[in-house]
């Protein structure tokens, strides 16, 4: 019985570690997308400025 509990605990611990790793990956991907979006926003603003200068 004790061994079963220990095995169950180890499985849950591994599962928890996997979920934490997946969360870290998702947060990194989110940060990467936010950076890309910010860069696009900056580029758009620069292009808009350039267009105004042309006018």
N, C-alpha and C positions, 0 to 999 in steps of 0.2 A: 504493500500500500504506500509506504513511504517512498519507494523507488518510483512508483507511478506518479506521485505528486512532484517528485524531483524532475522527472522527465517532462511532465506537463509544464512545470515552471520554466525549464530550459527552452522548450518549444515556444512558449509565450515570450520569453526574453528575446529569442532570436527573431520572432515575428515583430516585436517592438523595435528591435534594431533595424530591421529591414524597412519598416514604416518610417523611422526617423531618417534613414538614408534617402528614401524616396522623397520625403518632405524637403530635405536639404537640396536635392536635385531640382525639385519643382521651384523652390525659392530662388535658386541660381538662375533657372530658365526665366523666371518672372523678372528678375533684375536685368537680365540680358535683353529681354523684350522691352522693358521700360527704357533702357539706355538707347536702344535702336529708335524707339518712338521719340525720345528726346532729341536725338540727332536729326531725325526727319523733321521735327518741329523747328529746330534751329535752321536747317537748310531751307525749309519753306519760308521762314521769316526773312532769311537772307535774300532769297529769290524775289520775295515781295518787295523788299527794299530796292533791289536792283531794278525791278520793273518801274517803281516810282521814280527812280533817278532817270530812267529813260524818258519818262513822260515829262 
